[in-house]
Amino acid sequence: MIVYKVFSKNYELKKGDFMGMLIERRKNLRGMTQVESGLKWARLIFGNKVKDKQSIFVVPSELDLRYDGNWLVQKGVFTKEEFLEMMKVIDQGFKIS
């Protein structure tokens, strides 16, 4: 499973602003690298939220969450608030274990 964290460049503060997260389960990226595939998808989903689509960038990472049935989605789009709430739940699960 590939997770893309999507950021928008903030030129004034010289850092990236977190916009959301995309989850992809397919293994065949249709001849593209992870960055190219994620960037194309991120520009489609989050392009209307920024002035310049070229300011969007992604950070891909591989996840292996076999034991969590909630993550079993073909494609998922999470907003910043949903992502933070999900991370709180995951952190609580790690603390209990």
N, C-alpha and C positions, 0 to 999 in steps of 0.2 A: 504494500500500500504506500502510495506516495502522498505526502502532505506538503502543500505549498503554502507558505506564509507570505501574504501579499502586503507590500509596503508601497507608500507613495513618497517620493523624494520631497523633503522640505528644504528648499534652497536657503531660506533665511537662517534656520537653525543648524544646517548642514548635517541632517540626520533623516532617517526614514520614519514616517508615521504609519503605524500598523493599521491596515484597513480590514483585514479578514483572513480567512483560511479556506483553502480548497482541498478536498480529499478526493483522490482518484485511485481506483482499484485496478484498472486495466493494466496489463503488462506490455501490450503492444502500443508504443507511442507513435506509431505510423511514420517511422523514419526520422523522428525528431529527438533531440536530446530532452532531458527532463526540464531544463531551463526554458527551452524553446516552447515545449508543450504547455508548461505552466504559465508562461508569459502570455501566450496567445489566449489561453482560457481566462486568465486574470484580466486582460484588456477587454474581453467580451463582457465579463461579469461586472467589473468595477470601473470600466471606462467612463460611464456616465457620472461618476462621483468626483472626478477630477477635471481640471481645466485642460491638462495636457496628458494624453494617454501614454506618451513617451516617458512620463515621470514615474510610471508604475514599474516595480521590479519584484521578483519572487525569490524566495529562498526555499528550495526543495529539500525534503528529508524523507528517509525511509522509515516506516513504522511497522512493527510486527505485533499487533494486538490480537492474538488468536483467542484470548479468553474473554474478551469484552464484546458481547453481541451487539451493543449499541453502535459500534463503529462499522458494522457490516452494511455499508451503503455503496451503491455503484458510484455515485458522485455526490458530493455534499458541498454546500456553500455555507459558511458560518460567518456571521457578522462579528465584529469585535466583542460585543457584549456576550453573544452566545459562546464564543471561544473562551472568554474569561470565566464564564459560569461553568463550562465544561471542565476547564482546568482545575477549578476549585473542587469539583466532585472527584476528579482523578486524584488530586492531592490528598483528599480525605480518605480515599480508598487505600492509598499507599500507607498512610499513617495507621490505619486500622490493622493492616496485614502484618 
